[in-house]
Amino acid sequence: MAFSNHERQNRDLRTPVSPAPEPSLGSRQTLFDHAVSLHIKAPDSPLPGYGAPYPDEERHRRRAPKRPRDYALVGADAAQVLREHFANPVASPDDLVDAFHDIDVPIHRNEHIIAAARATDPIRVRRTGRWLVRRSPDRCSAIIGLALVGVAGTVEDIPLIQTIGLLSDQFAPLAAWALERQDNGSMALLWLADRVAGWGRVYVVEALCRLADPAARDWLLRRPVDGDFLNGYFASAVAEVSGVHEAIVDPSVDDDLVDHAGRLLCVLADGQGMLDKSVEDYPHAAGVLGAHVRHLGRQEPTAGRFATAAMLAAYLSGQAVPRQLHGLRDAYMAVLDRDDWCAVARRAVRDGDEYLHPDYLQWLAKVGSRLGLRAFTASRRTDETRSS
């Protein structure tokens, strides 16, 4: 099997995790060891359930610290605990394990916590952060540890950050920030991007877009948009940073890039209020749509490609479509109405498809019928003839 450059890099950047988690603080499993044990079972994909439930789940069901009403004070209490801890020269990292349990702990970059860390010897901050990430059985202190590593960590901490970042929703936002600060951070982020989901993936992709490293362009052109509704938060940034408008005009472009461009356009067309920019605001919309539909006409029909094209045709049929996009609807309709494309769509709606949810297929049939697509109007007429 031939591997792309990105796939080779992805394998080479696999995190060196311990196959035998070490017990810590009695019988309480650490968050890090929990992530390791799940990652070993599926080393190239996100953890099931984003890593939930965590080992400390029972303790945190009863935990409900109040967040300050004033957003400017979020993290201040946690920062005060850190200042008091670091003021004691003989305090040990394990003193902090349960110190944050009844305090609101932010899971994002926080200026109060950063300031408390920067006011202390960076070696001690780094040592404390590493210990908490690696050995704490409580998510609150493990999160604080990750924030400390983000401030004072080195390139040696990348595997540690990546591993705890696999616990997507709770740890990936800070892990993305910590990796973004490291030399060659984009390569470390790419490894994590393929192994996180949900909100965690949003923060990782946004970090990659901010870095705009040319080494990440292949991935940004083919992988970020995966069908999650949260893709809308980073779609416009991916479109701009990846330079998809330049890449897709290449006549020899690969199917993965074309398919991803189609998914990206769908998100831009239907961002559900999450986008800072939509198709109307995207200056290269006409060029990317035109190139996409030309490539689409040369691709093998699949249910996924039919659904993408139908969604774009539906968008282009709307009343508020910019003038420069007029005419592209007919190009998409021409592809969708081909006999082989119609056959694929009818078969998927009738028998199901391994990649598309049944509810989505029913939606596709309704949209296709409303658009007057042959795949559905012809089959409906046939059914009506048979019933009469």
C-alpha positions as CSV (number, residue, x, y, z in Angstrom):
1,M,0.0,0.0,0.0
2,A,1.3,3.5,-0.9
3,F,1.2,6.1,1.8
4,S,0.9,9.9,1.3
5,N,3.4,12.2,2.9
6,H,0.8,13.1,5.6
7,E,0.2,9.4,6.4
8,R,3.9,8.8,6.8
9,Q,4.2,11.7,9.1
10,N,1.2,10.6,11.0
11,R,2.7,7.2,11.7
12,D,6.1,8.7,12.6
13,L,4.5,11.0,15.1
14,R,2.7,8.3,17.1
15,T,2.9,9.1,20.8
16,P,5.2,6.8,22.7
17,V,2.8,5.8,25.4
18,S,3.4,3.3,28.1
19,P,1.7,-0.1,27.5
20,A,1.5,-0.7,31.2
21,P,-0.1,2.2,33.1
22,E,1.5,2.9,36.5
23,P,-0.7,3.0,39.6
24,S,-0.7,6.3,41.4
25,L,-2.1,7.5,44.8
26,G,-3.4,4.1,45.8
27,S,-6.2,2.6,43.7
28,R,-7.3,5.8,42.0
29,Q,-6.4,5.6,38.3
30,T,-4.8,8.7,36.8
31,L,-6.4,10.6,33.9
32,F,-3.2,10.1,31.9
33,D,-3.3,6.3,32.4
34,H,-6.9,6.2,31.5
35,A,-6.1,8.0,28.2
36,V,-3.2,5.6,27.6
37,S,-5.3,2.5,28.2
38,L,-8.0,3.6,25.7
39,H,-5.5,4.9,23.1
40,I,-3.7,1.5,23.0
41,K,-7.0,-0.1,21.8
42,A,-7.5,2.4,19.0
43,P,-4.2,4.2,18.3
44,D,-5.2,6.0,15.1
45,S,-8.7,7.2,16.0
46,P,-10.5,9.3,18.6
47,L,-11.2,7.7,21.9
48,P,-14.7,6.3,22.2
49,G,-17.0,8.8,23.9
50,Y,-14.1,11.3,23.9
51,G,-12.6,9.2,26.7
52,A,-15.6,9.5,29.0
53,P,-16.5,8.3,31.5
54,Y,-13.3,9.4,33.4
55,P,-12.0,7.4,36.4
56,D,-13.1,10.3,38.7
57,E,-16.6,10.4,37.3
58,E,-18.3,9.5,40.6
59,R,-16.5,12.3,42.5
60,H,-17.4,14.8,39.8
61,R,-21.1,14.0,39.7
62,R,-21.5,15.7,43.0
63,R,-19.1,18.6,42.1
64,A,-20.8,21.9,41.2
65,P,-18.5,24.8,41.9
66,K,-20.0,28.1,40.9
67,R,-18.4,30.0,38.0
68,P,-17.9,33.8,38.7
69,R,-20.6,36.0,37.2
70,D,-17.8,38.3,36.1
71,Y,-16.0,36.5,33.3
72,A,-12.9,38.5,34.0
73,L,-12.6,36.6,37.4
74,V,-12.8,33.1,35.9
75,G,-9.6,31.3,36.9
76,A,-8.7,33.7,39.7
77,D,-9.5,31.3,42.5
78,A,-7.4,28.6,40.9
79,A,-4.5,31.0,40.3
80,Q,-4.6,32.0,44.0
81,V,-4.2,28.3,45.0
82,L,-1.2,28.1,42.8
83,R,0.4,31.3,44.2
84,E,0.0,30.0,47.7
85,H,1.4,26.6,46.7
86,F,4.5,28.1,45.0
87,A,5.1,30.5,47.9
88,N,5.8,27.4,50.0
89,P,9.3,26.2,49.0
90,V,8.8,22.8,50.4
91,A,5.3,22.2,49.0
92,S,5.0,19.1,46.8
93,P,3.0,18.6,43.6
94,D,0.9,15.9,45.2
95,D,-0.4,18.6,47.6
96,L,-2.4,20.0,44.7
97,V,-4.1,16.7,43.7
98,D,-7.4,17.6,45.4
99,A,-6.8,21.3,45.9
100,F,-9.0,22.4,43.0
101,H,-11.9,20.0,43.5
102,D,-14.2,22.7,44.9
103,I,-12.9,25.5,42.7
104,D,-14.0,26.4,39.2
105,V,-11.2,25.3,36.9
106,P,-11.2,26.7,33.3
107,I,-10.4,24.3,30.6
108,H,-9.1,27.0,28.2
109,R,-6.1,29.3,28.2
110,N,-6.5,31.6,31.3
111,E,-4.6,34.7,32.0
112,H,-4.9,34.4,35.8
113,I,-3.3,31.0,35.8
114,I,-0.7,32.0,33.3
115,A,0.3,35.0,35.5
116,A,0.6,32.8,38.6
117,A,2.8,30.3,36.7
118,R,5.0,33.0,35.2
119,A,5.6,34.5,38.6
120,T,7.4,31.3,39.7
121,D,10.6,29.5,38.8
122,P,9.8,27.9,35.4
123,I,11.7,24.7,36.4
124,R,9.4,24.2,39.4
125,V,6.3,25.1,37.3
126,R,7.3,22.6,34.7
127,R,8.0,19.9,37.2
128,T,4.7,20.5,39.0
129,G,2.8,20.5,35.7
130,R,4.3,17.3,34.5
131,W,3.6,15.5,37.8
132,L,0.0,16.6,37.8
133,V,-0.7,15.6,34.2
134,R,1.1,12.3,34.6
135,R,-0.1,11.3,38.1
136,S,-3.2,13.1,39.1
137,P,-6.4,11.0,39.4
138,D,-8.5,14.2,39.5
139,R,-9.4,16.0,36.3
140,C,-9.3,19.4,38.0
141,S,-5.7,19.2,39.1
142,A,-4.7,17.4,35.8
143,I,-6.2,20.3,33.9
144,I,-4.2,22.8,36.0
145,G,-1.1,20.7,35.4
146,L,-1.7,20.9,31.6
147,A,-2.0,24.7,31.9
148,L,1.4,24.8,33.8
149,V,3.0,22.6,31.1
150,G,1.6,25.0,28.5
151,V,3.4,27.9,30.2
152,A,6.7,26.3,31.0
153,G,6.9,23.1,29.0
154,T,9.5,22.2,26.4
155,V,9.5,20.0,23.3
156,E,10.1,17.0,25.5
157,D,6.5,17.5,26.8
158,I,4.9,17.0,23.5
159,P,4.0,13.3,23.9
160,L,2.6,14.1,27.4
161,I,0.5,16.9,26.0
162,Q,-0.7,14.8,23.1
163,T,-1.7,11.9,25.3
164,I,-3.7,13.8,27.8
165,G,-5.2,15.8,24.9
166,L,-6.8,12.6,23.7
167,L,-9.5,13.2,26.3
168,S,-11.0,15.6,23.8
169,D,-13.6,17.8,25.4
170,Q,-11.9,18.4,28.8
171,F,-8.3,18.5,27.8
172,A,-7.9,19.1,24.1
173,P,-8.5,22.9,24.3
174,L,-5.5,23.4,26.6
175,A,-3.5,20.8,24.8
176,A,-4.0,22.6,21.5
177,W,-2.8,25.9,23.0
178,A,0.2,24.1,24.7
179,L,1.3,22.4,21.4
180,E,0.8,25.6,19.4
181,R,3.4,27.3,21.6
182,Q,6.1,24.6,20.8
183,D,8.6,24.5,18.0
184,N,7.3,22.3,15.2
185,G,3.9,22.5,17.0
186,S,2.0,22.0,13.8
187,M,3.3,18.5,13.4
188,A,2.3,17.6,16.9
189,L,-1.1,19.1,16.4
190,L,-1.6,17.1,13.2
191,W,-1.1,13.9,15.2
192,L,-3.7,15.0,17.7
193,A,-6.2,16.3,15.1
194,D,-6.8,12.8,13.8
195,R,-7.4,11.5,17.3
196,V,-9.8,14.0,18.9
197,A,-13.4,14.8,18.2
198,G,-16.1,17.2,19.2
199,W,-15.1,20.5,20.8
200,G,-11.5,19.3,21.2
201,R,-11.1,18.9,17.5
202,V,-12.4,22.5,17.0
203,Y,-9.6,23.9,19.1
204,V,-6.9,21.7,17.4
205,V,-8.0,22.7,13.9
206,E,-8.2,26.4,14.9
207,A,-4.6,26.2,16.3
208,L,-3.4,24.7,13.0
209,C,-5.1,27.5,11.1
210,R,-3.4,30.1,13.3
211,L,0.0,28.6,12.7
212,A,-0.6,28.4,8.9
213,D,2.3,26.1,8.6
214,P,2.8,25.0,4.9
215,A,3.6,21.5,6.3
216,A,0.0,21.2,7.5
217,R,-1.5,22.2,4.1
218,D,-2.1,18.7,2.8
219,W,-4.1,17.8,5.9
220,L,-6.0,21.1,5.9
221,L,-7.0,20.4,2.3
222,R,-8.3,16.9,2.9
223,R,-9.2,16.2,6.6
224,P,-10.7,18.9,8.8
225,V,-14.4,18.8,7.7
226,D,-15.6,15.4,8.8
227,G,-19.4,15.8,9.0
228,D,-19.6,17.0,12.6
229,F,-21.9,20.0,13.0
230,L,-19.1,21.8,14.9
231,N,-17.1,22.0,11.7
232,G,-18.8,25.3,11.1
233,Y,-16.6,27.0,13.7
234,F,-13.5,26.6,11.7
235,A,-14.7,26.1,8.1
236,S,-13.9,29.7,6.9
237,A,-10.5,29.6,8.5
238,V,-9.7,26.3,6.8
239,A,-10.8,27.6,3.4
240,E,-8.6,30.7,3.7
241,V,-5.5,29.1,5.2
242,S,-5.4,25.9,3.1
243,G,-5.7,27.9,-0.2
244,V,-8.2,25.4,-1.5
245,H,-9.1,27.9,-4.3
246,E,-5.5,27.4,-5.7
247,A,-5.3,23.7,-5.1
248,I,-8.6,22.6,-6.6
249,V,-8.0,24.2,-10.0
250,D,-5.3,21.6,-10.7
251,P,-6.7,19.2,-13.3
252,S,-4.9,16.2,-11.7
253,V,-6.1,16.9,-8.1
254,D,-6.9,13.8,-6.1
255,D,-10.4,12.6,-5.0
256,D,-9.7,13.2,-1.3
257,L,-9.1,16.9,-1.9
258,V,-12.2,17.2,-4.2
259,D,-14.5,15.4,-1.7
260,H,-13.2,17.6,1.2
261,A,-13.7,20.7,-0.9
262,G,-17.3,19.7,-1.4
263,R,-17.9,19.1,2.3
264,L,-16.2,22.4,3.1
265,L,-18.5,24.3,0.6
266,C,-21.5,22.6,2.2
267,V,-20.5,23.9,5.7
268,L,-19.9,27.4,4.3
269,A,-23.3,27.2,2.7
270,D,-25.1,26.0,5.8
271,G,-23.1,27.1,8.9
272,Q,-26.1,27.2,11.2
273,G,-25.0,30.5,12.7
274,M,-21.5,29.3,13.6
275,L,-19.6,30.9,10.8
276,D,-17.8,34.3,10.9
277,K,-17.9,34.0,7.1
278,S,-20.3,32.2,4.8
279,V,-20.3,31.4,1.1
280,E,-21.5,34.9,0.4
281,D,-18.4,36.3,2.2
282,Y,-15.9,33.9,0.7
283,P,-14.2,35.7,-2.1
284,H,-13.2,32.5,-4.0
285,A,-16.6,30.9,-3.8
286,A,-17.4,31.0,-7.5
287,G,-14.0,29.6,-8.5
288,V,-14.1,26.8,-5.9
289,L,-17.7,25.8,-6.7
290,G,-16.9,25.8,-10.4
291,A,-13.8,23.7,-10.1
292,H,-15.6,21.3,-7.7
293,V,-18.5,20.6,-10.0
294,R,-16.1,20.1,-13.0
295,H,-14.1,17.5,-11.0
296,L,-17.3,16.0,-9.7
297,G,-18.4,15.2,-13.2
298,R,-15.3,13.1,-13.7
299,Q,-15.6,11.2,-10.4
300,E,-17.3,7.9,-9.7
301,P,-20.7,8.5,-8.2
302,T,-21.2,7.6,-4.6
303,A,-24.0,8.3,-2.2
304,G,-21.8,10.8,-0.3
305,R,-20.9,12.7,-3.4
306,F,-24.5,12.8,-4.5
307,A,-25.5,14.2,-1.1
308,T,-22.8,16.9,-1.2
309,A,-23.8,17.9,-4.8
310,A,-27.5,17.9,-3.9
311,M,-26.9,20.1,-0.9
312,L,-24.9,22.6,-2.9
313,A,-27.6,22.6,-5.7
314,A,-30.2,23.3,-3.0
315,Y,-28.1,26.2,-1.7
316,L,-27.6,27.6,-5.2
317,S,-31.4,27.4,-5.8
318,G,-32.0,29.9,-3.0
319,Q,-33.2,33.4,-3.3
320,A,-30.2,35.1,-1.7
321,V,-27.5,33.5,-3.8
322,P,-24.9,36.1,-5.0
323,R,-25.1,37.0,-8.7
324,Q,-21.6,35.5,-9.4
325,L,-22.9,32.1,-8.4
326,H,-25.8,32.1,-10.8
327,G,-25.5,29.3,-13.4
328,L,-23.6,26.9,-11.1
329,R,-26.8,25.3,-10.0
330,D,-27.4,24.0,-13.5
331,A,-23.9,22.5,-13.6
332,Y,-24.6,20.5,-10.4
333,M,-28.0,19.4,-11.6
334,A,-26.5,18.1,-14.8
335,V,-24.2,15.8,-12.9
336,L,-26.9,14.7,-10.4
337,D,-29.3,13.8,-13.2
338,R,-27.0,11.4,-15.0
339,D,-28.2,7.8,-15.1
340,D,-25.4,6.3,-13.0
341,W,-25.7,9.0,-10.4
342,C,-29.4,8.5,-10.2
343,A,-29.0,4.8,-9.7
344,V,-26.5,5.3,-6.9
345,A,-28.9,7.7,-5.1
346,R,-31.9,5.5,-5.4
347,R,-30.0,2.4,-4.2
348,A,-28.7,4.3,-1.1
349,V,-32.2,5.6,-0.2
350,R,-33.7,2.2,-0.7
351,D,-31.0,-0.1,0.8
352,G,-29.1,2.3,3.1
353,D,-25.4,3.4,2.9
354,E,-22.6,2.5,5.2
355,Y,-21.5,6.2,5.5
356,L,-24.8,8.0,5.6
357,H,-27.3,7.9,8.4
358,P,-30.8,6.7,7.4
359,D,-32.4,10.0,8.6
360,Y,-29.9,11.9,6.3
361,L,-30.9,9.7,3.4
362,Q,-34.6,10.5,4.0
363,W,-33.7,14.2,4.1
364,L,-31.8,13.7,0.8
365,A,-34.8,12.1,-0.9
366,K,-37.0,15.1,0.2
367,V,-34.6,17.7,-0.9
368,G,-34.0,15.8,-4.2
369,S,-37.7,15.6,-4.9
370,R,-38.1,19.3,-4.1
371,L,-35.2,20.2,-6.5
372,G,-36.8,18.0,-9.2
373,L,-33.9,15.6,-9.4
374,R,-34.5,12.7,-11.7
375,A,-33.3,10.2,-9.1
376,F,-36.4,10.9,-7.1
377,T,-39.0,12.5,-9.3
378,A,-38.7,9.6,-11.9
379,S,-38.9,7.0,-9.2
380,R,-41.9,8.7,-7.6
381,R,-43.7,8.7,-11.0
382,T,-42.9,5.0,-11.5
383,D,-44.3,4.2,-8.0
384,E,-47.5,6.2,-8.8
385,T,-47.9,4.4,-12.1
386,R,-47.5,1.0,-10.5
387,S,-50.1,1.9,-7.8
388,S,-52.6,3.1,-10.3
